């Protein structure tokens, strides 16, 4: 009882009252800062206003993290490059572009939103949209996350381990996620067509990360690990093709056109586990050369731009 009484009396002491006021002000400032941060993330994630001819959606293999300078209006957590395939294609074809791709995105982020308070990527599509490209699905099944986790070693930072970055996902778990991914991809195509009936939808599958056989020092993975993940990459590509086929979408086979330029190739368009730094791209992600190849492939796939008469 004496301790409790002393505590109560402490509140009435001038020093105690001062400490309470300071704590209250500190809490108020923290609430204001957190609210401002949440509002900033929300507004930063809103798609650029307007009625774009071309909308690019997807994950980091569409965004192009760290390949060149960041694109204007890119939220920092999305890491969109001004030279990802969408920006290059828009310049080639003279199209107005809204790029809502974002590193770490899943099909849920396209259809429903929610990543870092962003709206659904699909909201950028309007009735005026003529072209939509989509690269998505790897994060749904844990493809890149598994590759990164397999590459953890003694030099991996503690915070990566503490956040589960070195926890691998079983092959069975990834394969079991594929049927749902197929349904989600079809849902994306259908929703684009509902919002923009005249738009051309192109699914762009993932660029080739792994060599056709063996492994290399740049990957930091065993031959067995590479073989297992190569099989998963093939299944991911097959699901993307199946979604496009018969559902009113084209397939841009980025995996095919970048084959031979994997992370182990003599002339790689794909980074290894530890890229040299600077504007060279993220680990196990495309370089600007890979993005250029995809942009050129898309441009050829789409054919000559249609010119409207004045």
Beta strands, then each sheet from edge to edge (+ up, - down):
strand 1: 54-58
strand 2: 97-99
strand 3: 131-135
strand 4: 200-204
strand 5: 249-252
sheet 1: 2+ 1+ 3+ 4+ 5+
end
